[in-house]
């Protein structure tokens, strides 16, 4: 599907700070504040959340790529931005800000019904690292690094870091990253299982494009159900997980793509999935 005219010629500042285009069923979301290492502002965060919700609802979108321009993927939240509160901070303000801000952004990735690929082009720090780790597949440039920067500032991790990391690499490795705050090169992140592939910088976009194309040509509803099962697996017991799997199979068999998959197997031909 070609890019829309509005996406090709951004007309307002927010459309410049978060670039967006849809190409052949793939929604490309690009953070574009390279001078700030793509630290996300309040407005950018809301824009990305909205675009991910749109991707879920749009049947013509079948995969999402989240990436950035410049040397940074995302340096975390821009603490200088945000709507004016107009009053003195009171108890509960910080928790509310985290719930409505960083946590909503990470949840938007986890809850997106389409597979989301992170193409990490540079430094991913704090919330930026968690934004990448929340994605379904993570590609990283060789120059990319990941930093759990919170401990360096005397802060507790936000954006679901203490939720995501133990599930991805286990509690001891998670604590090492969160307690020490050391810079983690892309190759080490790959070794730990936080990254699927590390690529030469010049190949990152082309490989992201290839993976997204493959996902966009797949059985979209089956992928959505599979994503839900995998994301929920570590929070459920075996009986619940097995019941959810059986129900997912039941739901999926009502889709065109599931029937096409079976039909193509019987007819000994490649399947042609339509995403429905």
Protein Blocks (a to p, Z undefined) as FASTA:
>chain_A
ZZdfklmmccbfklmmmgcddeehiacdddddfknoopacfklmmmmmmmmmmmmmmmkb
gbdcdddehjbfbgcjafkgccdehiacdehjlmmmmmmmmmmmmmmmmmpmbdcddddf
bdcehjlmmmmmmpmbdcddfkbccddfklmnopaceehlmmmmmmmnojklmmmmmmno
pacdfklmmmnopafbdcdfklmmmmmmmmmmmmmmmcfklmmmmmmmmmmmmmccfklm
mmmmmmmmmmmmmpmklmmmmmmmmnopadddehZZ
